[in-house]
Amino acid sequence: MKKIFGILVFVLVISIAFATTIYDIQYTTEAGPDGTYPSLYLGQEVTTTGIVTVTGISSYEDNFIISMPDGGEWSALYVYMANTINTTNPVVSVGDEVEITGYIDEYNGYTEVSGYDYEVTVSISSSGNPVPSIIDVTADVLTTGEQYESVLVRVNDITCIQGIDDYGTWLGNDGTQICAFDDSYLYWDNWVPEFTAEVGDTFEAIQGFVTCYFDDYRVNPRGWDDINPVVSTNENTVDITSEFVGCDPNPFNPQTTAYLNLKSDSRVTLCVYNIKGEKIRTLVNENLSAGEYHVVWNGTDDNNSQVSSGIYFFESGIENSGGDYTSIKKVILLK
């Protein structure tokens, strides 16, 4: 009995040690006849695991992306139409750790586990896991970026040089090269409010997952949170009871109220920025005593002119004896 148990443990250890990782599936330096870089596992059935990072691609709940927990290059894989043949698969959510079994396919150079012609099996082992960190890239690297297929990336300092075409694609330049942005996650005209990009528009950053079409790599934002995303590095350096709580109502028309909760006497700034990162209104810039504050914004700029409907950002800065606190909240003005 002990011998049999020992054999089973040995087989389990060996199977884990030699399990197929997403990196194994994605990594290749061998170009195919059409100039793309197909997976070395093309046409093979594989079993691999990963953390779900994106769901609902092209508005289908069984189109999603999984990533190795540590992220990085060659770390992500697209799962296409997982429930088409195997309708018993669970619906996955971002943060789920899943095991996927299916056949590797290439769609015009884009590596995927395809459930269109072959059965895919999906099982969830845990939920609520952290999503791998987003990678900062430049457009010149991304244009030849096979290693970034399905990976979450961020491109900074972008200027639109060609507006959205009939296929939902627009072009931007970050100073190194031209980069394409697409809407295969959720179509621009379905965003609330609708997203537009016109020649000359500038963006501090845009992030999303990378798709490939015949060696044409594109960044696909997942929603407004991926446009001019804000990453605060010092948001937890002060007691959380001193904070910018948020705005209500949101979306709003004609006005919204920002709620501040100060644990101690503080130097406070509260400003409103548009989607281009331009400051349009300073609401607070003064020393305030400890307490709760309700600050109303009526949708006007510093010249008391009414602003247009769209996305805006409240940036708060709180300085007191406990440290510095910075936070940014998104609001939507609807008319």
Secondary structure, DSSP 8 states (H G I E B T S, - for coil): -HHHHHHHHHHHHHHHHT---HHHHH------TTSS---TTTT-EEEEEEEEEEE-GGG-TT-EEEE-TT--TT-EEEEESTTTT-TTS----TT-EEEEEEEEEEETTEEEEE-SSS--EEEEEE--------EEE-HHHHTT-GGGTT-EEEEEEEEEEE---TTS-EEEE-SS-EEEE--SSS-GGGSSS-----TT-EEEEEEEEEEESSS-EEEE--SGGGBS----SSTTSS-TTSEEEEEESSSBSS-EEEEEEESS-EEEEEEEEETTS-EEEEEEEEEE-SEEEEEEE-SB-TTS-B--SEEEEEEEEEEETTEEEEEEEEEEE--
